[in-house]
């Protein structure tokens, strides 16, 4: 993953719990990188080590950490660093989710080494849709859940999420039923 992801986790911790808590998490993670460069690619293992260390240090489940980080990613990191990119997705949650399959094409202009997930939408109605999530990376479905919840916050639209299909249960990809 790009360094901006790891920097964002650090920002989440420092903003909410202080620099000392981040230093404890960083030490616990065993990651020997002192600072992350936003445009540098790091092994996914680095990000998972940090997330696990946050989980242990904060007495949270890994799922809770990934959901919180997904929300932070949208509400703070992406909105602050790439407002034009976010605005290009649509004027409301429904439009943004419908446009999500094309979103990473624009992101790849900024981060050309990105290995993005793929999204597809189905069963679109005025009150919801099914969001299909395909990724080579495993273990990030809770991060995606947090991203969807974060989009609900950004668009001031309460979101009800249900995971209706998962790779954990033998499926080829995850499907989130998203209602608003």
C-alpha positions as CSV (number, residue, x, y, z in Angstrom):
1,X,0.0,0.0,0.0
2,X,1.0,3.6,-0.5
3,X,2.5,5.4,2.4
4,X,-0.4,7.8,2.6
5,X,-2.5,4.9,4.0
6,X,0.0,4.3,6.9
7,X,0.4,8.1,7.4
8,X,-3.4,8.3,7.7
9,X,-3.5,5.6,10.4
10,X,-0.8,7.6,12.3
11,X,-2.9,10.8,11.9
12,X,-6.0,9.0,13.2
13,X,-4.1,7.9,16.3
14,X,-2.2,11.1,17.0
15,X,-5.3,13.3,16.5
16,X,-7.5,11.2,18.8
17,X,-5.0,9.9,21.4
18,X,-1.8,11.9,21.1
19,X,1.8,11.4,19.9
20,X,2.7,9.2,22.8
21,X,0.0,6.6,22.0
22,X,1.2,6.5,18.4
23,X,4.8,5.9,19.5
24,X,3.6,3.0,21.7
25,X,1.7,1.5,18.8
26,X,4.6,2.0,16.4
27,X,6.9,0.3,18.8
28,X,4.5,-2.6,19.4
29,X,4.0,-3.1,15.6
30,X,7.7,-3.9,15.2
31,X,7.7,-1.8,12.0
32,X,11.2,-0.2,11.7
33,X,10.1,2.7,9.4
34,X,10.3,6.0,11.2
35,X,8.1,8.0,8.8
36,X,6.1,7.1,5.8
37,X,6.3,8.9,2.4
38,X,2.9,9.4,0.9
39,X,3.9,8.4,-2.6
40,X,6.1,5.4,-1.6
41,X,4.8,1.9,-1.9
42,X,5.1,-0.3,1.2
43,X,4.4,-3.9,1.7
44,X,0.8,-4.6,2.8
45,X,2.3,-6.5,5.8
46,X,3.4,-3.1,7.2
47,X,-0.1,-1.8,7.3
48,X,-1.5,-5.0,8.9
49,X,1.2,-4.9,11.6
50,X,0.2,-1.4,12.4
51,X,-3.5,-2.2,12.4
52,X,-2.9,-5.2,14.7
53,X,-0.8,-3.1,17.0
54,X,-3.6,-0.5,17.2
55,X,-6.0,-3.3,18.0
56,X,-3.8,-4.6,20.9
57,X,-2.8,-1.1,22.2
58,X,-6.3,0.2,22.2
59,X,-8.0,-3.0,23.3
60,X,-10.2,-3.1,20.2
61,X,-10.9,-5.9,17.7
62,X,-9.1,-5.7,14.4
63,X,-12.5,-5.4,12.8
64,X,-13.2,-2.3,14.9
65,X,-9.9,-0.8,14.0
66,X,-10.4,-1.3,10.2
67,X,-13.9,0.1,10.4
68,X,-12.7,3.2,12.3
69,X,-9.9,3.6,9.9
70,X,-12.2,3.3,6.8
71,X,-14.4,6.1,8.2
72,X,-11.3,8.3,9.0
73,X,-9.9,7.6,5.5
74,X,-13.0,9.1,3.9
75,X,-14.1,11.8,6.4
76,X,-10.6,13.2,7.0
77,X,-7.8,11.9,4.7
78,X,-9.5,11.8,1.3
79,X,-11.8,14.8,1.9
80,X,-8.9,17.0,3.1
81,X,-6.2,15.9,0.6
82,X,-8.3,15.2,-2.5
83,X,-11.4,17.3,-2.3
84,X,-11.7,17.5,-6.1
85,X,-11.5,13.8,-6.4
86,X,-14.3,13.3,-3.9
87,X,-16.5,15.9,-5.5
88,X,-16.1,14.2,-8.9
89,X,-17.8,11.1,-7.5
90,X,-21.2,12.7,-7.2
91,X,-23.4,15.0,-5.2
92,X,-25.0,12.3,-2.9
93,X,-24.2,8.9,-1.5
94,X,-26.2,7.1,-4.2
95,X,-24.4,8.8,-7.1
96,X,-21.0,8.3,-5.4
97,X,-21.6,4.6,-5.0
98,X,-22.9,4.2,-8.5
99,X,-19.7,6.0,-9.8
100,X,-17.4,4.1,-7.5
101,X,-16.4,1.5,-10.2
102,X,-14.7,4.4,-12.0
103,X,-13.3,6.1,-9.0
104,X,-10.0,4.2,-8.8
105,X,-9.3,5.0,-12.4
106,X,-9.0,8.6,-11.4
107,X,-7.0,7.6,-8.3
108,X,-4.5,5.7,-10.4
109,X,-3.6,9.0,-12.1
110,X,-2.2,10.1,-8.8
111,X,-0.9,6.7,-7.6
112,X,0.2,4.8,-10.8
113,X,1.5,1.7,-8.8
114,X,-1.8,1.3,-7.1
115,X,-3.3,-2.2,-7.0
116,X,-6.9,-1.0,-6.6
117,X,-9.9,-3.1,-5.7
118,X,-12.8,-3.4,-8.1
119,X,-16.3,-2.4,-7.3
120,X,-19.6,-3.1,-9.2
121,X,-23.1,-2.2,-8.3
122,X,-26.3,-4.1,-8.7
123,X,-29.9,-4.0,-7.6
124,X,-30.0,-0.2,-7.6
125,X,-33.1,1.5,-6.2
126,X,-34.0,4.9,-4.7
127,X,-33.2,3.5,-1.2
128,X,-30.2,1.3,-1.7
129,X,-28.0,-0.9,-3.8
130,X,-25.7,-3.9,-3.6
131,X,-22.0,-3.0,-3.7
132,X,-19.7,-5.8,-5.0
133,X,-16.2,-5.6,-3.7
134,X,-13.4,-7.6,-5.5
135,X,-9.8,-7.4,-4.3
136,X,-6.6,-9.3,-4.5
137,X,-6.0,-8.3,-0.8
138,X,-7.8,-10.3,1.8
139,X,-8.9,-9.1,5.2
140,X,-10.0,-5.6,4.2
141,X,-13.8,-6.0,4.1
142,X,-14.1,-4.1,7.4
143,X,-12.0,-1.3,6.0
144,X,-14.5,-1.1,3.1
145,X,-17.4,-1.2,5.6
146,X,-15.8,1.8,7.3
147,X,-15.4,3.6,4.0
148,X,-19.1,3.1,3.2
149,X,-20.0,4.4,6.7
150,X,-17.6,7.3,6.2
151,X,-19.3,8.2,2.9
152,X,-22.6,8.2,4.7
153,X,-21.1,10.8,7.1
154,X,-19.7,12.9,4.3
155,X,-23.1,12.9,2.4
156,X,-25.1,13.2,5.7
157,X,-27.0,10.1,4.8
158,X,-27.5,7.4,7.5
159,X,-26.3,4.1,6.1
160,X,-27.5,0.6,6.9
161,X,-25.0,-2.1,5.9
162,X,-25.4,-5.8,5.6
163,X,-22.7,-8.1,4.4
164,X,-24.7,-10.6,2.3
165,X,-21.8,-12.5,0.7
166,X,-18.1,-13.0,1.8
167,X,-14.9,-14.7,0.7
168,X,-14.7,-15.9,4.3
169,X,-17.7,-18.1,3.5
170,X,-16.3,-19.3,0.2
171,X,-17.6,-16.7,-2.2
172,X,-15.5,-15.1,-4.9
173,X,-16.0,-11.6,-3.5
174,X,-17.9,-9.6,-0.9
175,X,-21.3,-8.0,-1.5
176,X,-22.6,-5.3,0.8
177,X,-26.3,-4.5,0.8
178,X,-26.3,-0.7,1.3
179,X,-29.5,1.1,2.3
180,X,-30.1,4.7,3.2
